[in-house]
Amino acid sequence: MDLIAIRKKLHSIAELAHQERKTAGFVAQLLRESGITDIQDNIGGQGLVATADSGRPGPALLFRAELDALPIDETLSLPYASENSNIAHKCGHDGHMTILIGLAKKLQKKPLKRGKVHFLFQPAEETGEGAARMLEDPGMPDINPDFVFALHNLPGYPLKAVLLRNDVFAAGSAGLIIRLTGNTAHAAHPEQGRSPAQAVATLIQKWEALPGKVLPADQFGLVTVIHTRIGDRAFGTTPGFAELMATIRAWEPGDFEKLRREAVKIAEKTAANEKLQISHEWTEEFQPTCNHPDAVSLIERAAKKRYMSGSATAKRAADEGETTGSESIENGIIWMKEPFSWSEDFARFTERYPGALFGIGAGTGHPHLHDTRYDFPDETLEHGVHLFFGIIEETGLF
């Protein structure tokens, strides 16, 4: 199968986080067909780690792709549409997996002369759970890569442009769930109960204003209330229970932790003022993804060589427009002035090992990630393979 056929097959069998059994099995099959036999599976769920080893001393590199899809319905009329209702690859993980499989195939044609390369396919990226589960799994192979790398396609940027940034590349984010318990009363006598309604109103206002109160003006922070529920649908009864959910985001690790602490403090103080019981929990936690400058330098060198040796068509695609927003493009590379506000579970890997996440432009007019109209741009598949391969070359494994 060529890369486009592989990508379409992966798209058609899309599975949610923690359910990626068929996807992982297909990936393992393709890796074996490419000649890789060292494959460890069922790590942290459905995770896979495959290794191409030269048998000689040298650097070890790890490249990661994601297995899971999103709970979004397939609305496009595609011959390879998702077979599973309300599940589709609307973030491009099908393409990311294909690129990593393509890299494995390419390494079989040009074997390593030294060192080793690990291919890691991570489950449950969308929920921020898969990376930690793999790293903490006793069955995880005893690897110690010198560098770890991952890429993400990025609509809204010129096709095939490479997006780079040192230090923080993507924000940290976490879901906060607050539960408030008071006491119901007859709706004719609300004073006899302890309603959480006022506390909910207070929290919505104070949470959304929080970043501006505790962070410097030039630092990004965001608290977004995404769900509330107060009481039951009973017009004769005041509410005695409420639940609020908010997503907290920040670029810098210190700012992220500060927002998390302050959001809980505000909730606890508000509950005390209203004489309510309170509990809280965190979910879908992503740390800020921080790039190591040495890893970014390897990507930059590989991207420049790829650009300089590419066809005129590829160069025109990478130089589509002179700028994108306030960012400039040179030799097909965009250096991001600020981190992205979305989050990535790859942060768990860059916390442990030096590494970097980078972007590949999916086209300025391409539907955005998580949009029902999104489909991975197949034009970037070979480009991604060559970039990963170039990183290996720059590390001196050939």
TORMITI-955354 format. One record per residue (C-alpha): x, y, z. Coordinates in pm, whole numbers. Layout:
! residues N
<pt X="X" Y="Y" Z="Z"/>
...
This chain:
! residues 398
<pt X="0" Y="0" Z="0"/>
<pt X="122" Y="350" Z="-75"/>
<pt X="104" Y="622" Z="188"/>
<pt X="-222" Y="773" Z="66"/>
<pt X="-392" Y="433" Z="69"/>
<pt X="-261" Y="371" Z="422"/>
<pt X="-387" Y="709" Z="541"/>
<pt X="-732" Y="646" Z="397"/>
<pt X="-753" Y="304" Z="556"/>
<pt X="-658" Y="449" Z="893"/>
<pt X="-921" Y="719" Z="843"/>
<pt X="-1189" Y="460" Z="776"/>
<pt X="-1123" Y="261" Z="1096"/>
<pt X="-1112" Y="563" Z="1330"/>
<pt X="-1142" Y="477" Z="1700"/>
<pt X="-1173" Y="683" Z="2017"/>
<pt X="-918" Y="709" Z="2298"/>
<pt X="-869" Y="381" Z="2486"/>
<pt X="-1043" Y="190" Z="2206"/>
<pt X="-774" Y="196" Z="1935"/>
<pt X="-734" Y="-181" Z="1910"/>
<pt X="-805" Y="-216" Z="1535"/>
<pt X="-593" Y="89" Z="1454"/>
<pt X="-297" Y="-38" Z="1658"/>
<pt X="-326" Y="-382" Z="1499"/>
<pt X="-320" Y="-235" Z="1148"/>
<pt X="-19" Y="-19" Z="1234"/>
<pt X="170" Y="-318" Z="1376"/>
<pt X="91" Y="-519" Z="1062"/>
<pt X="233" Y="-246" Z="838"/>
<pt X="546" Y="-214" Z="1052"/>
<pt X="609" Y="-590" Z="1023"/>
<pt X="557" Y="-573" Z="648"/>
<pt X="821" Y="-299" Z="633"/>
<pt X="1069" Y="-533" Z="802"/>
<pt X="1052" Y="-418" Z="1165"/>
<pt X="1015" Y="-711" Z="1401"/>
<pt X="1097" Y="-549" Z="1735"/>
<pt X="744" Y="-433" Z="1826"/>
<pt X="607" Y="-403" Z="2180"/>
<pt X="229" Y="-359" Z="2200"/>
<pt X="-46" Y="-299" Z="2458"/>
<pt X="159" Y="-35" Z="2637"/>
<pt X="-48" Y="212" Z="2836"/>
<pt X="-353" Y="71" Z="2662"/>
<pt X="-316" Y="22" Z="2288"/>
<pt X="26" Y="189" Z="2260"/>
<pt X="304" Y="54" Z="2040"/>
<pt X="681" Y="95" Z="2044"/>
<pt X="876" Y="-40" Z="1747"/>
<pt X="1252" Y="-17" Z="1708"/>
<pt X="1492" Y="-13" Z="1416"/>
<pt X="1833" Y="-93" Z="1565"/>
<pt X="2161" Y="-80" Z="1374"/>
<pt X="2327" Y="-301" Z="1635"/>
<pt X="2605" Y="-44" Z="1670"/>
<pt X="2657" Y="229" Z="1931"/>
<pt X="2512" Y="568" Z="1851"/>
<pt X="2233" Y="812" Z="1931"/>
<pt X="1878" Y="692" Z="1990"/>
<pt X="1588" Y="891" Z="1847"/>
<pt X="1215" Y="855" Z="1914"/>
<pt X="939" Y="969" Z="1678"/>
<pt X="580" Y="976" Z="1801"/>
<pt X="237" Y="960" Z="1634"/>
<pt X="-114" Y="941" Z="1783"/>
<pt X="-361" Y="654" Z="1744"/>
<pt X="-693" Y="805" Z="1854"/>
<pt X="-969" Y="991" Z="1670"/>
<pt X="-1235" Y="1236" Z="1792"/>
<pt X="-1603" Y="1201" Z="1887"/>
<pt X="-1707" Y="1401" Z="1580"/>
<pt X="-1940" Y="1273" Z="1311"/>
<pt X="-1810" Y="1223" Z="957"/>
<pt X="-2007" Y="1472" Z="746"/>
<pt X="-1787" Y="1465" Z="436"/>
<pt X="-1885" Y="1233" Z="150"/>
<pt X="-1561" Y="1036" Z="136"/>
<pt X="-1511" Y="692" Z="-20"/>
<pt X="-1294" Y="619" Z="284"/>
<pt X="-1530" Y="775" Z="541"/>
<pt X="-1519" Y="654" Z="899"/>
<pt X="-1697" Y="325" Z="952"/>
<pt X="-1783" Y="420" Z="1309"/>
<pt X="-2072" Y="652" Z="1388"/>
<pt X="-1978" Y="984" Z="1549"/>
<pt X="-1606" Y="900" Z="1538"/>
<pt X="-1365" Y="1050" Z="1285"/>
<pt X="-1005" Y="1160" Z="1239"/>
<pt X="-1071" Y="1535" Z="1246"/>
<pt X="-733" Y="1624" Z="1393"/>
<pt X="-511" Y="1444" Z="1142"/>
<pt X="-380" Y="1161" Z="1354"/>
<pt X="-441" Y="930" Z="1059"/>
<pt X="-188" Y="1137" Z="864"/>
<pt X="61" Y="1151" Z="1151"/>
<pt X="55" Y="771" Z="1185"/>
<pt X="102" Y="734" Z="810"/>
<pt X="407" Y="959" Z="814"/>
<pt X="566" Y="748" Z="1086"/>
<pt X="488" Y="429" Z="894"/>
<pt X="641" Y="590" Z="586"/>
<pt X="955" Y="665" Z="786"/>
<pt X="978" Y="299" Z="888"/>
<pt X="947" Y="193" Z="523"/>
<pt X="1215" Y="441" Z="419"/>
<pt X="1457" Y="315" Z="684"/>
<pt X="1429" Y="-36" Z="546"/>
<pt X="1554" Y="96" Z="211"/>
<pt X="1837" Y="285" Z="378"/>
<pt X="1925" Y="107" Z="705"/>
<pt X="2089" Y="282" Z="996"/>
<pt X="2466" Y="256" Z="1022"/>
<pt X="2471" Y="341" Z="1393"/>
<pt X="2231" Y="403" Z="1678"/>
<pt X="1860" Y="324" Z="1676"/>
<pt X="1522" Y="478" Z="1598"/>
<pt X="1207" Y="415" Z="1802"/>
<pt X="860" Y="453" Z="1649"/>
<pt X="605" Y="527" Z="1921"/>
<pt X="231" Y="519" Z="1851"/>
<pt X="48" Y="673" Z="2142"/>
<pt X="-313" Y="608" Z="2246"/>
<pt X="-548" Y="860" Z="2411"/>
<pt X="-370" Y="1177" Z="2303"/>
<pt X="-694" Y="1373" Z="2275"/>
<pt X="-776" Y="1314" Z="2642"/>
<pt X="-425" Y="1389" Z="2769"/>
<pt X="-385" Y="1043" Z="2923"/>
<pt X="-196" Y="824" Z="2677"/>
<pt X="158" Y="956" Z="2710"/>
<pt X="171" Y="926" Z="3089"/>
<pt X="11" Y="581" Z="3079"/>
<pt X="275" Y="461" Z="2834"/>
<pt X="565" Y="610" Z="3027"/>
<pt X="438" Y="464" Z="3356"/>
<pt X="355" Y="120" Z="3216"/>
<pt X="591" Y="-153" Z="3351"/>
<pt X="576" Y="-307" Z="3004"/>
<pt X="725" Y="2" Z="2843"/>
<pt X="1058" Y="-91" Z="2678"/>
<pt X="1366" Y="33" Z="2857"/>
<pt X="1447" Y="307" Z="2611"/>
<pt X="1640" Y="624" Z="2677"/>
<pt X="1627" Y="835" Z="2360"/>
<pt X="1867" Y="1121" Z="2314"/>
<pt X="1591" Y="1318" Z="2142"/>
<pt X="1215" Y="1280" Z="2089"/>
<pt X="1022" Y="1435" Z="1800"/>
<pt X="664" Y="1476" Z="1686"/>
<pt X="484" Y="1684" Z="1426"/>
<pt X="132" Y="1818" Z="1388"/>
<pt X="-41" Y="1938" Z="1074"/>
<pt X="-165" Y="2296" Z="1111"/>
<pt X="-442" Y="2441" Z="894"/>
<pt X="-427" Y="2815" Z="843"/>
<pt X="-58" Y="2808" Z="750"/>
<pt X="102" Y="2769" Z="406"/>
<pt X="103" Y="2414" Z="275"/>
<pt X="422" Y="2227" Z="373"/>
<pt X="568" Y="2522" Z="566"/>
<pt X="753" Y="2409" Z="880"/>
<pt X="655" Y="2587" Z="1201"/>
<pt X="922" Y="2607" Z="1469"/>
<pt X="967" Y="2759" Z="1812"/>
<pt X="1217" Y="2720" Z="2093"/>
<pt X="1094" Y="2678" Z="2452"/>
<pt X="713" Y="2665" Z="2483"/>
<pt X="544" Y="2552" Z="2161"/>
<pt X="191" Y="2474" Z="2288"/>
<pt X="-4" Y="2574" Z="2599"/>
<pt X="-82" Y="2368" Z="2902"/>
<pt X="-449" Y="2303" Z="2965"/>
<pt X="-664" Y="2119" Z="3217"/>
<pt X="-1032" Y="2063" Z="3276"/>
<pt X="-1159" Y="2168" Z="3620"/>
<pt X="-1486" Y="2026" Z="3754"/>
<pt X="-1644" Y="2190" Z="4059"/>
<pt X="-1943" Y="2039" Z="4241"/>
<pt X="-2142" Y="2249" Z="4487"/>
<pt X="-2397" Y="2108" Z="4729"/>
<pt X="-2648" Y="2309" Z="4928"/>
<pt X="-3006" Y="2229" Z="5026"/>
<pt X="-3332" Y="2246" Z="4833"/>
<pt X="-3639" Y="2441" Z="4941"/>
<pt X="-3982" Y="2522" Z="4811"/>
<pt X="-3954" Y="2774" Z="4529"/>
<pt X="-4199" Y="2994" Z="4717"/>
<pt X="-3952" Y="3013" Z="5006"/>
<pt X="-3598" Y="3019" Z="4861"/>
<pt X="-3468" Y="3168" Z="5187"/>
<pt X="-3525" Y="2831" Z="5352"/>
<pt X="-3275" Y="2657" Z="5128"/>
<pt X="-2909" Y="2698" Z="5031"/>
<pt X="-2905" Y="2746" Z="4657"/>
<pt X="-2576" Y="2735" Z="4464"/>
<pt X="-2715" Y="2968" Z="4195"/>
<pt X="-2537" Y="3280" Z="4322"/>
<pt X="-2212" Y="3090" Z="4366"/>
<pt X="-2231" Y="2971" Z="4005"/>
<pt X="-2284" Y="3327" Z="3881"/>
<pt X="-1993" Y="3451" Z="4093"/>
<pt X="-1758" Y="3177" Z="3975"/>
<pt X="-1832" Y="3234" Z="3607"/>
<pt X="-1740" Y="3601" Z="3642"/>
<pt X="-1436" Y="3554" Z="3865"/>
<pt X="-1292" Y="3260" Z="3673"/>
<pt X="-1308" Y="3432" Z="3336"/>
<pt X="-1145" Y="3745" Z="3483"/>
<pt X="-877" Y="3546" Z="3666"/>
<pt X="-589" Y="3553" Z="3413"/>
<pt X="-598" Y="3933" Z="3395"/>
<pt X="-579" Y="3958" Z="3773"/>
<pt X="-294" Y="3717" Z="3850"/>
<pt X="-77" Y="3706" Z="3535"/>
<pt X="144" Y="3976" Z="3383"/>
<pt X="-21" Y="4165" Z="3099"/>
<pt X="213" Y="4014" Z="2839"/>
<pt X="147" Y="3654" Z="2944"/>
<pt X="-125" Y="3435" Z="2797"/>
<pt X="-382" Y="3275" Z="3023"/>
<pt X="-741" Y="3174" Z="2965"/>
<pt X="-1023" Y="3030" Z="3174"/>
<pt X="-1318" Y="2917" Z="2963"/>
<pt X="-1639" Y="2800" Z="3131"/>
<pt X="-1762" Y="2517" Z="2910"/>
<pt X="-2055" Y="2370" Z="3104"/>
<pt X="-2284" Y="2443" Z="3398"/>
<pt X="-2575" Y="2259" Z="3553"/>
<pt X="-2788" Y="2388" Z="3843"/>
<pt X="-3055" Y="2185" Z="4016"/>
<pt X="-3330" Y="1988" Z="3845"/>
<pt X="-3615" Y="2082" Z="3614"/>
<pt X="-3869" Y="2132" Z="3891"/>
<pt X="-4035" Y="2473" Z="3900"/>
<pt X="-4152" Y="2424" Z="4256"/>
<pt X="-3807" Y="2351" Z="4398"/>
<pt X="-3495" Y="2563" Z="4441"/>
<pt X="-3166" Y="2406" Z="4331"/>
<pt X="-2956" Y="2221" Z="4586"/>
<pt X="-2675" Y="2110" Z="4359"/>
<pt X="-2458" Y="2263" Z="4087"/>
<pt X="-2172" Y="2152" Z="3865"/>
<pt X="-1937" Y="2379" Z="3673"/>
<pt X="-1669" Y="2283" Z="3422"/>
<pt X="-1395" Y="2510" Z="3294"/>
<pt X="-1081" Y="2471" Z="3084"/>
<pt X="-772" Y="2650" Z="3211"/>
<pt X="-489" Y="2738" Z="2970"/>
<pt X="-152" Y="2911" Z="2991"/>
<pt X="174" Y="2913" Z="2800"/>
<pt X="426" Y="2913" Z="3082"/>
<pt X="437" Y="2620" Z="3326"/>
<pt X="448" Y="2854" Z="3628"/>
<pt X="153" Y="3058" Z="3503"/>
<pt X="-41" Y="2739" Z="3432"/>
<pt X="2" Y="2609" Z="3786"/>
<pt X="-82" Y="2949" Z="3933"/>
<pt X="-409" Y="2969" Z="3743"/>
<pt X="-500" Y="2619" Z="3855"/>
<pt X="-435" Y="2698" Z="4221"/>
<pt X="-618" Y="3030" Z="4214"/>
<pt X="-922" Y="2887" Z="4035"/>
<pt X="-969" Y="2628" Z="4310"/>
<pt X="-912" Y="2888" Z="4584"/>
<pt X="-1180" Y="3112" Z="4435"/>
<pt X="-1423" Y="2822" Z="4420"/>
<pt X="-1355" Y="2720" Z="4780"/>
<pt X="-1393" Y="3075" Z="4910"/>
<pt X="-1714" Y="3127" Z="4713"/>
<pt X="-1859" Y="2802" Z="4845"/>
<pt X="-1771" Y="2897" Z="5203"/>
<pt X="-1937" Y="3237" Z="5163"/>
<pt X="-2256" Y="3070" Z="5041"/>
<pt X="-2236" Y="2790" Z="5303"/>
<pt X="-2207" Y="2521" Z="5037"/>
<pt X="-2016" Y="2196" Z="5037"/>
<pt X="-1761" Y="2171" Z="4757"/>
<pt X="-1553" Y="1911" Z="4580"/>
<pt X="-1334" Y="1937" Z="4274"/>
<pt X="-1145" Y="1720" Z="4026"/>
<pt X="-910" Y="1768" Z="3734"/>
<pt X="-938" Y="1597" Z="3398"/>
<pt X="-774" Y="1602" Z="3054"/>
<pt X="-454" Y="1753" Z="3191"/>
<pt X="-188" Y="1868" Z="2944"/>
<pt X="136" Y="2031" Z="3051"/>
<pt X="288" Y="2304" Z="2832"/>
<pt X="492" Y="2148" Z="2550"/>
<pt X="847" Y="2282" Z="2581"/>
<pt X="1095" Y="2241" Z="2295"/>
<pt X="1466" Y="2188" Z="2353"/>
<pt X="1680" Y="2422" Z="2137"/>
<pt X="1913" Y="2143" Z="2023"/>
<pt X="1616" Y="1939" Z="1899"/>
<pt X="1470" Y="2244" Z="1725"/>
<pt X="1807" Y="2304" Z="1558"/>
<pt X="1802" Y="1952" Z="1414"/>
<pt X="1454" Y="2010" Z="1270"/>
<pt X="1559" Y="2347" Z="1128"/>
<pt X="1859" Y="2199" Z="949"/>
<pt X="1652" Y="1912" Z="810"/>
<pt X="1379" Y="2154" Z="694"/>
<pt X="1627" Y="2384" Z="519"/>
<pt X="1786" Y="2094" Z="332"/>
<pt X="1443" Y="1962" Z="239"/>
<pt X="1343" Y="2303" Z="109"/>
<pt X="1664" Y="2363" Z="-87"/>
<pt X="1649" Y="2019" Z="-250"/>
<pt X="1273" Y="2027" Z="-314"/>
<pt X="1098" Y="2081" Z="-643"/>
<pt X="987" Y="2423" Z="-761"/>
<pt X="628" Y="2318" Z="-690"/>
<pt X="715" Y="2224" Z="-332"/>
<pt X="895" Y="2554" Z="-283"/>
<pt X="599" Y="2752" Z="-412"/>
<pt X="373" Y="2560" Z="-173"/>
<pt X="603" Y="2627" Z="121"/>
<pt X="628" Y="2996" Z="30"/>
<pt X="253" Y="3039" Z="-22"/>
<pt X="226" Y="3408" Z="65"/>
<pt X="509" Y="3606" Z="221"/>
<pt X="364" Y="3615" Z="569"/>
<pt X="99" Y="3455" Z="782"/>
<pt X="-29" Y="3703" Z="1037"/>
<pt X="278" Y="3857" Z="1199"/>
<pt X="501" Y="3557" Z="1122"/>
<pt X="752" Y="3563" Z="837"/>
<pt X="840" Y="3270" Z="610"/>
<pt X="1197" Y="3206" Z="498"/>
<pt X="1314" Y="2892" Z="321"/>
<pt X="979" Y="2733" Z="398"/>
<pt X="1022" Y="2786" Z="775"/>
<pt X="796" Y="2994" Z="999"/>
<pt X="941" Y="3091" Z="1336"/>
<pt X="648" Y="3135" Z="1572"/>
<pt X="664" Y="3446" Z="1790"/>
<pt X="418" Y="3305" Z="2042"/>
<pt X="317" Y="2955" Z="2149"/>
<pt X="-9" Y="2801" Z="2034"/>
<pt X="-307" Y="2815" Z="2271"/>
<pt X="-401" Y="2450" Z="2208"/>
<pt X="-235" Y="2166" Z="2399"/>
<pt X="-54" Y="1843" Z="2314"/>
<pt X="10" Y="1530" Z="2519"/>
<pt X="359" Y="1514" Z="2367"/>
<pt X="454" Y="1743" Z="2658"/>
<pt X="490" Y="1433" Z="2877"/>
<pt X="771" Y="1312" Z="2653"/>
<pt X="954" Y="1646" Z="2636"/>
<pt X="933" Y="1667" Z="3016"/>
<pt X="1138" Y="1349" Z="3036"/>
<pt X="1362" Y="1369" Z="2728"/>
<pt X="1507" Y="1653" Z="2518"/>
<pt X="1286" Y="1693" Z="2215"/>
<pt X="1057" Y="1911" Z="2009"/>
<pt X="713" Y="1933" Z="1854"/>
<pt X="687" Y="2115" Z="1523"/>
<pt X="413" Y="2198" Z="1276"/>
<pt X="358" Y="2138" Z="906"/>
<pt X="127" Y="2380" Z="729"/>
<pt X="-191" Y="2218" Z="596"/>
<pt X="-285" Y="2515" Z="375"/>
<pt X="-409" Y="2864" Z="454"/>
<pt X="-762" Y="2784" Z="342"/>
<pt X="-780" Y="2432" Z="485"/>
<pt X="-1065" Y="2360" Z="733"/>
<pt X="-944" Y="2387" Z="1088"/>
<pt X="-865" Y="2106" Z="1328"/>
<pt X="-1173" Y="1947" Z="1490"/>
<pt X="-1396" Y="2097" Z="1219"/>
<pt X="-1644" Y="1847" Z="1068"/>
<pt X="-1516" Y="1953" Z="722"/>
<pt X="-1152" Y="1872" Z="804"/>
<pt X="-960" Y="1595" Z="628"/>
<pt X="-584" Y="1543" Z="641"/>
<pt X="-398" Y="1696" Z="342"/>
<pt X="-230" Y="1402" Z="169"/>
<pt X="13" Y="1639" Z="-7"/>
<pt X="206" Y="1663" Z="321"/>
<pt X="260" Y="1290" Z="377"/>
<pt X="586" Y="1248" Z="182"/>
<pt X="699" Y="1587" Z="310"/>
<pt X="661" Y="1472" Z="670"/>
<pt X="849" Y="1149" Z="600"/>
<pt X="1139" Y="1339" Z="445"/>
<pt X="1154" Y="1581" Z="739"/>
<pt X="1174" Y="1299" Z="992"/>
<pt X="1431" Y="1123" Z="773"/>
<pt X="1629" Y="1446" Z="751"/>
<pt X="1638" Y="1472" Z="1129"/>
<pt X="1792" Y="1123" Z="1140"/>
<pt X="2049" Y="1231" Z="882"/>
<pt X="2135" Y="1542" Z="1082"/>
<pt X="2191" Y="1325" Z="1389"/>
<pt X="2450" Y="1118" Z="1199"/>
<pt X="2287" Y="775" Z="1210"/>
<pt X="2363" Y="699" Z="842"/>
